[in-house]
């Protein structure tokens, strides 16, 4: 049953990333492609009917997480309190900028709303990418299963990491590039004329940048979680064959140790791809 609800939460977050990701991408590209008031108005109208409804997937994922995994919900929302408050304010400012842009017919007001919309979209894309990086890297849990992570420490992925380190910053930048590509492709579908031509050219360029970012992220994952390939479902399926059983596949080291003998600095939580639950005071079972 845990696997079912885990799949539901993951699916809802994936749908949010796809269905609301182009909104962030349009916002990121807003000052680059919207070179005139007419162009910005077209970009605004392209996402106007859909941006608000797509956020339901994020709210629904949080609700399912609270229902199915209350301990993970409590630990995550307390440990990432600062980051979640930042996301909340960015979502509010972004929504206000979109809704109120046309309420005052003054160039300065429209420029202010455009700056807020574009800046909030870029920061949200970065924060969501950094959040995914934290989940992949893992966070330091105490014996009660909770954690506190500073905004940053020394930008390393050591035993006391911060929300921002070299890996999570890399994930955040990759998220910005990917969502910008998503937004450029969406504008290519919804616009025409000069704006369409600029969107197509931007998408072609961002495609190569995204490929490079994906390579860097893949290399980064092998550094922060070198045992990740041995814990994926595909690898587990492969090891069901007799020949594959001879492969030296190691599991996550923290999942094989008794947490009662670990100091706090080493009481690390594996990513959700490694361990499904942490049992304080005992072994950390694998999923």
N, C-alpha and C positions, 0 to 999 in steps of 0.2 A: 504493500500500500504506500510506503514511503516513496518508492520509485515512481509510482503513478503520480503522486502530488508533486514530486520533484520535476517530473516531465511537464506537468501542467504549468507550474510556475515558470519553467524555462521557456515553454512555448509562448506564454503570454508576454514575457519580456522580449522574446524574439519578434513577436508581432508588433509590439510597441516600437522596437528599434526600426522595423521595416516601414510601418505605417506612419509613424511620426518622425522618422529619421529624415525624410526629405524636407520636412518643415525646418528642421535645424540646418540642413544643407542649404536651403534657400536663404535662411537668415545669414549664414556664414558668407554666402556669395552676394548678399544684398548690396554692399557698397561697391563690389567689383563689377557686377553685371548690370546693376541698375544705375546707369550713367545719366539718366534724365528722370524727371518726375513722372513722365509717362511710362518709362520702363519700370520704375519702382512700383507704380500703381498696378501694372500688369503682374509683377511678381507677387504683390500683396494679394491681388484677386485670385491668383492661381492656388494659393493655400488657404484663402479665407474660409471656404465652406467646410474644410475638413480638419483643420489643425486642432480645434478644440475637442472634437469627438475622439480623436486618436489617443488622447491622454487617458481615456478610460482604461486602456489596457494596463497602464502603469498602476493606476489605483486598484484595479482588479488583482494584479499580481501581488501587491502589498497585502490585500485582504486575504488571498489564498495562503500567502506565507504566514500570516498571523494565525489562520485557522489550522493549517497542516503542520507547521514547524514553529510553535510559539517560542521555544527556547532560542532558536536561531533568529527569530524576529526580534526578541528582546535584546539578545546580545548584539545583533547588527545595528539596531536603531539606537542603542546606548553608546556603542563603541564609535559609530560613525555619526554621532549627533551633530557635530559641527558641519560635516559635509552635507548631511541631509537638510539642515537649516539653510545652507547655502543654495541647495537645489530648490527648496521651497520658494525662497525669495526670487531666484532667477526665473522660475516658472511664472510667478506672479507678475514680475516686471515685464516679462516677455508677452504675457497675455494682455496686460494693460496697454503696452505699446501697440499691439496689433488692433485692439478694439477701439482705442481712443485716437488713433492717428487721424482719422477723418472727422473727428468731432470739432476741431478748431481749424479754420481755414487760414492758416498762417505758415509761411515757409519755415520759420524758426521752430514752430511746434512740430511740424512734420519731420524736420531734421533730428530733433531731439528723440522722437519716437523711433525713427529709423536707427539711430545709434544704439538706443536701448535694446531694440529688437535684435539687431545684428550681434551686439556684444553678449547679450544673454544667450543667444543661440550658440555662439562659439564656446562660451564658458560651460554651458550645459553639455555640449558634445564632449568637451574635455573632461568634465567631472564624471560623466557616465563611463568614459573609457578608463579613467583612473580607478573608478570603483571596480570595474571588471578586473583591472590589474591587481587590485588588492585581494580579490577573491581567488585569483590564480596563484598569487604569491603566498597567501595565507597571512593570518594575524596571530599575535601572541595571546593565548588564552591563559587566564588564571585557573585556579583549581575549582572555581565555581562555574566555569564555562563562559565567563565574560572577559572583555578586553577593553583597553583604552589605547587609542592610537593618536599620537600627536599629529598635527598637520604636516610637519616635517621634522627630521632629526639631522642626520648627516647625509641624506640622500643615498644611503646604501640599503641593501636588502638583508641586513644582519638580523640578529636576534631581537633587536628593539627598533623595528622600522617605523617610519611615519606613513601617513596617508600618501604623501608625495615622496617618491624616491626615483631613481633613474628608470626603473622598470615601469612604474605606474605613470610617470610623465611620458614615457615612450608610448604606452597604451593610450593615454589621453590624446597625444598628437596623432596617433594612427586613427583614433576614432573621429577626430576632426576632419582628417583627409577623406576617410571613407564616407562620412555623412555629407561632406561637400560634394563628393562624386555622386552620391545618391540624389542630392538636390539638383545638381547640374543635369542629370539624366531626366529628372522629373520636369524641369523647365524646358528641356528639349521636346518633351511630349506635349506640354501645355501651351507653348508660345510659338510665335512665328516671326518672320522678318529678321531684323538685326539682332534682337534679343535671342532668337532661336540660334542664329549662327554663332553668337558668343557662347551660348550654353553648350553647343556641340563641341566647339573648340576647347572650352574649359574641361568638359568631360573627358575628351581625348587625352589632355595633359594630365588630369588627375588620375586617370586610369594607370598610367605609368608610375605616378607618385604612390598610388595605393599599392601597387605591386611591390615597390621597394619597401614601403612601410610594413607590408605583410611579412617580407623576408626578415626584416629587423625584429619584428615581434616574435616570429618563430625562433630566431636565435636567442632572443631574450628569455623566452620561456624555457629553453634548454638550460639556461644558466640558473634561473631562480627555482625551477622545478625539473631537475634532470631526470627524475623518475616518472614524470608524467606519461611518457609513451607506454610504460609498462603497466599502467593502471587504467587505460582507456578500454571501453567495451570491445573495440575491434581487436585489441591485443589479447584480451581475455578469450574472445571467440577463437582467435588463431591458436592459442595454447591448448585448445581442446583436441588438436590433432597430435598424434604421437610424436611426429618429428619436431613439431614446434615446442613440445614440452622440454626439449633439450636446450632450448635457448635460455641464456642466463638473464631472465627477467627479474629484476629486483623490485620489491614493493616499496611504498613510502616508508622511510626509516622511522618516522614518528609513530606510524601505525603498528610497529613491531615492538615498541618499548613500553614498559610500565610507567605511567606518568607519576606514580608515587615516588619514583627514584629520580625524577628529573627536576633540576632547578627551574625557577620561574623563567629564566632567560631562555631555556630550551623547551619550555612547554608551548610548543607551536601548534597552531591549527593548520592542518593540511587544507588544500582547496577543496571545494565541494566535489571535485572530480576524483579526489582521493578517498575522503572519509565522509560518511554520511552523518555521523553523530560523534560527539565527544563525551566520554563518560568520565567526569572528574574523579580522580582518585583511583582509576583503574586503567585498563588498556583502552586504546582508541580503536574501535572496531572498524574494519574496512567495509566499504559498501559492496 
